[in-house]
Amino acid sequence: MKISKIKILFQNELSKRYSKPEIEELFSIFCEHDLELNKVELRFNLDKDLSDVDSEKFLEAISELKTGKPFQQILGEAQFFGMKFFLNEHVLIPRPETEELLELAIDKLRGSGFKTQGFSNGITFPQPDTQQPETNNRQLKILDIGTGSGIIPVVLKKHFPYAEVSAIDISPDALKIAKKNADLHHTEIQFIQKDYLNEIFDSNLTENKVFDIIISNPPYIGIDENVEIDDSVKGFEPNIALFSPTSDALIFYRKIAKEADRILSENGMIFLEINQKLGSETLELFRDFSEAELLKDISGNDRMIFVKK
């Protein structure tokens, strides 16, 4: 079967679910993934004959796309922060808002005064001249709560390779993907399976029993918002990672705010992705900290909370 015929099949079979530009983009994505042809190369290879194996891959992709299954789950991977990450039905598909959360954290950390460099094989890696003087000479310690596919700790570890990074999730299936992603990017991360909400959090995960950074994109969609969520999201992505487990959509944020007094270091920082409908309510939970700021995403929605102890 020629690539051109596959393209026609994409257009005909998917027209009831996707717009023409969306179909064009999906076709390009699968061609690049399965045939290693970018958009420019694809234009000059439409008459190329595909093997039976490759043809079958495209037909299976069409069948799954017709059900509304996200293309990232079909491919088993997604691009995030310029990096490839594995995923499946047990973890959320990474979204641009979480990239914004990481950009905020990385920017704040670089100018924080925390020690973001360290030692490797006896060689000292000094701080860049542009950084502020260090206010804390011990190793930077980061905690990600509800890590899912592990994208947050992996990205932070790549940017701050001498930090000690820990990540918690309730799902053993999610942690399998997270560990796979950590291995893919050669990052050493301590993954812990824990029911954060219903267990007493043991802060003795690090030598000093405190973290300098707490970061989280927890389940924050209220149960009453279920009807507003597209079927392609709640039908294929893990609801445990989307919806608050109780009628209180802020339950994770309440616990993070309460425990930060015990497990967050002096001048430590918290970075949270939030429900855009509950910005002021979420910010109010952190009113007793020295700094607490509600920040908007690129679309102008209340999306992030930055807190400093």
Buried (B, 14 or more C-beta within 10 A) or exposed (E): BBBEBBBEBBBEBBEEEBEEEEBBBBBBBBBBBBBEBEEEEBEEEBEEEBEEEBBEBBBEBBEBBEEBBBBBBBBEBBEBBEBEBBBBEBBBBBEEBBBBBBEBBBEBBBEBBBBBBBEEEEEEEEBEEEBEEBEBEBBBBBBBBBBBBBBBBBBBBBBBBBBBBBBBBBBEEBBBBBBBBBBBBEBEBBBBEBEBBEEEBEBEBBEBEBBBBBBBBBBBBBEEBEEEBEEEBBEBBBBBBBBBBEEEBBBBBEBBBEBBEEBBBEBBBBBBBBBBBBBEEBBBBBEEBEEBEBBEBEEEBBBBBBBBB
